[in-house]
Amino acid sequence: MVVKLLFLEDVYPTARAGDVKEVKSGFARNFLIPKKLAVIATTHELNRAKKLREEAEKRRILEKEEWKGLISDIEKNTIEIEVRTGPTGRLYGSVTNAMIADKLENIINRNIDKKSIKIQNPIRTIGEYKIPANFYEDVSAKLTISVIPDEFSEIISEDEKAIQDDTKTDAKILDPTFEDVLKTSEKDNTLPDSSEEILDDSTKSDEDMLESDHDSQSSKKI
């Protein structure tokens, strides 16, 4: 079921002030009429339509000019969004247009409809982003959003880094690399020429042990 209304205010994108349109009765009864955005289009009310359109057009021109004046302030500011992140810089969730709208309201002291901010791809990592926004009809801007970790996120990152460093140290102790052997040799002033020399020394030690065992067995026989 539909009902014919005369719109008293701009209701984007449904209608402009002074428009006469049919809408669903539930939308009219539960939202438009209680909010005084529209009235039932009776003959008496329709006589007001022309005057409403003229007044609304004047308001639109003024509001559009106000938004144009705000665009330079909006675009020259970087909107910082502090978020909780993991050690890799990935967010626990994502940045929403409501979060951006809330920050922007504090900058320009004006109500911002979150739907005017168009996040095209989910923001789930720290960094800088360019986000398009359409504030009023053809008045648009490019927002610069800087997503940064909050103080608690930095603590988590440092703890994780310490754990990783400890793990690397333990691994070196359990499995020394050739570089570790070289460093030890340098301290003893017995730097080997190559890894082959280290292997040769190890082989010689094994041969000496075998020769010693052989001599010991020969002595027992005598």
C-alpha positions in Angstrom: 0.0 0.0 0.0 1.3 3.5 -0.9 0.4 7.0 0.1 0.9 10.3 -1.7 3.0 12.8 0.3 4.2 16.4 -0.1 7.8 16.6 1.1 8.6 19.5 3.4 12.3 18.8 3.5 15.0 17.2 1.4 15.1 13.5 2.0 18.0 12.2 0.0 17.7 10.2 -2.2 13.9 9.8 -2.0 12.8 13.4 -2.7 13.4 17.1 -2.4 11.3 19.6 -0.5 8.2 20.5 -2.5 8.1 17.2 -4.4 4.9 15.2 -4.4 5.6 11.5 -4.4 4.1 8.2 -3.5 5.9 6.1 -0.9 5.1 3.0 1.1 2.6 3.7 3.9 4.9 2.2 6.6 7.7 4.5 5.6 5.4 7.5 5.7 3.7 6.6 9.0 6.7 5.5 10.9 9.4 7.9 9.7 8.5 10.7 7.3 5.4 12.1 8.9 6.5 11.8 12.6 9.8 13.6 11.7 7.8 16.3 9.9 9.7 15.7 6.7 6.5 15.2 4.7 2.7 15.5 5.0 -0.3 13.8 3.3 -0.7 15.5 -0.1 -4.2 17.1 0.4 -5.5 19.8 -1.8 -4.7 22.4 0.9 -1.1 21.1 1.3 -0.5 20.9 -2.5 -1.1 24.7 -2.7 2.1 25.1 -0.6 4.2 23.0 -3.0 5.5 25.8 -5.2 6.5 28.0 -2.3 8.2 25.0 -0.6 10.2 24.3 -3.7 11.4 27.9 -4.0 12.4 28.1 -0.3 14.1 24.7 -0.5 16.1 25.7 -3.6 17.4 28.8 -1.7 18.5 26.6 1.2 20.2 24.1 -1.1 22.3 26.9 -2.7 23.4 28.2 0.7 24.2 24.8 2.0 26.1 23.8 -1.1 28.3 26.9 -0.8 28.9 26.1 2.9 30.1 22.6 2.0 32.4 24.0 -0.7 34.0 26.2 1.8 34.6 23.3 4.1 36.3 21.1 1.5 39.7 22.8 1.7 39.7 22.3 5.5 38.7 18.7 5.1 41.3 17.8 2.5 44.2 19.6 4.2 43.7 17.6 7.4 44.9 14.1 8.0 42.3 12.1 10.0 44.0 9.9 12.5 42.2 6.7 13.6 43.8 4.9 16.5 43.1 1.2 16.5 44.0 -2.0 18.3 46.5 -4.0 16.2 48.5 -7.2 16.5 52.3 -7.5 16.3 52.1 -7.5 12.5 50.1 -4.3 12.2 46.9 -6.1 11.3 43.7 -4.7 12.9 41.4 -6.6 15.2 38.4 -5.8 12.9 38.4 -2.9 10.4 38.0 0.8 10.2 34.4 1.8 9.5 32.9 4.9 7.9 31.2 5.7 11.3 34.7 5.9 12.9 35.9 8.3 10.2 32.7 10.4 10.4 33.1 10.7 14.2 36.7 12.0 13.8 35.7 14.4 11.0 32.9 15.9 13.0 35.4 17.0 15.6 37.5 18.7 12.9 34.8 20.7 11.2 32.2 21.0 14.0 29.4 19.7 11.7 27.3 16.6 11.6 28.5 14.0 9.1 26.3 11.3 7.7 28.4 8.2 7.8 26.9 7.1 4.5 28.6 10.0 2.8 32.0 8.3 3.4 32.7 5.6 0.8 35.1 3.0 2.0 35.7 0.9 -1.2 37.9 -1.8 0.3 38.1 -3.0 3.9 40.8 -1.2 5.9 42.5 -3.9 8.1 46.1 -2.8 8.4 47.9 0.3 9.6 48.9 2.9 7.0 47.6 5.9 5.1 44.5 5.7 2.9 42.6 8.0 0.5 38.9 7.7 1.0 36.3 9.4 -1.3 33.4 11.2 0.3 30.3 12.9 -1.1 28.9 15.4 1.4 26.3 17.2 -0.5 25.0 16.5 -4.0 28.0 17.1 -6.3 30.3 18.4 -3.4 32.9 15.7 -2.9 36.3 15.3 -1.3 39.2 13.0 -0.9 39.9 12.2 2.8 43.3 11.3 4.0 43.1 8.7 6.7 46.0 7.6 8.8 45.4 4.4 10.7 47.8 4.1 13.6 48.2 1.6 16.5 47.0 2.7 19.9 49.3 2.6 22.9 48.3 -0.8 24.0 49.1 -2.2 20.5 52.6 -0.9 20.8 53.1 -2.8 24.1 51.9 -6.0 22.4 54.4 -5.5 19.5 57.3 -5.0 21.9 56.5 -8.1 23.9 56.2 -10.1 20.7 59.5 -8.8 19.5 61.2 -9.8 22.7 59.8 -13.3 22.5 61.1 -13.6 18.9 64.5 -12.3 19.9 64.7 -14.9 22.7 63.7 -17.7 20.3 66.4 -16.7 17.9 69.1 -16.7 20.7 68.0 -20.2 21.9 68.2 -21.5 18.3 71.8 -20.2 17.9 72.9 -22.0 21.1 71.3 -25.3 20.1 72.5 -25.1 16.4 75.6 -22.9 15.9 76.1 -21.8 12.4 79.3 -21.5 10.4 79.3 -17.8 11.1 79.3 -18.5 14.9 82.3 -20.9 14.4 84.2 -18.1 12.6 83.5 -15.6 15.3 84.9 -18.0 17.9 87.9 -18.8 15.8 88.7 -15.1 15.4 88.8 -14.7 19.2 91.3 -17.6 19.5 93.4 -16.2 16.5 92.9 -19.5 14.7 90.6 -18.4 11.9 90.1 -21.3 9.5 90.4 -20.7 5.8 87.1 -22.4 5.0 84.4 -24.7 6.2 86.4 -27.6 4.5 89.3 -26.9 7.0 86.9 -27.3 9.9 85.7 -30.6 8.4 89.4 -31.7 7.8 90.3 -31.0 11.5 87.3 -33.0 12.6 88.3 -35.9 10.4 91.9 -35.8 11.6 90.7 -36.0 15.2 88.8 -39.1 14.4 91.8 -40.7 12.7 94.0 -39.9 15.7 91.5 -41.6 18.0 91.5 -44.7 15.9 95.3 -44.8 15.7 95.5 -44.5 19.5 93.0 -47.3 20.0 95.1 -49.5 17.6 98.3 -48.9 19.5 96.6 -49.7 22.8 95.4 -53.0 21.5 98.9 -53.9 20.1 100.5 -53.2 23.5 98.0 -55.6 25.2 98.9 -58.4 22.8 102.7 -58.0 23.5 
